[in-house]
Amino acid sequence: MVLAPTRFAQKRLIARHGPVGVVAARYLEAGLSVRVFHPTRLGPVHVLAWGHGQRRAVEVYNSSRPPSRELVERVAEKARLVRATPVLVLYGSTPGPRGEAREAAERLGVALKRVRSSRLPHDWRPK
């Protein structure tokens, strides 16, 4: 995708979907195609990203509590339904999974990513 249409799509995703849009915009910038809130029988996958021979089911977690084992298992199950690699994005200052949740993520192959900024790198301006 050419740069201007990509930037337009990123800004539109962020305006419409908030933190989920920020994560989707980053996958879009990486050259992947994205679909936001892809439906499954277990509930929507926040971001479905595909391209370059990969397919990712991304769930965005934005809470002050660490993610639970049940959440990690649900992310893995949704990804299995859409035949994708499961990714759990911890947005903001969300603490990482502990104990059983971390073990479940390693056992089920759920990748843990962290996105701290609500702005995209190209939108940075000094105040």
Salt bridges, closest charged atoms under 4 A:
GLU29 OE2 - ARG7 NH1 3.23
GLU59 OE2 - HIS46 NE2 3.45
GLU59 OE2 - LYS78 NZ 3.28
GLU70 OE2 - ARG69 NH2 3.19
GLU73 OE2 - ARG69 NH1 2.94
GLU73 OE2 - ARG107 NH2 3.96
GLU77 OE2 - ARG80 NH2 2.46
GLU100 OE1 - ARG69 NE 3.34
ASP123 OD1 - HIS122 NE2 3.39
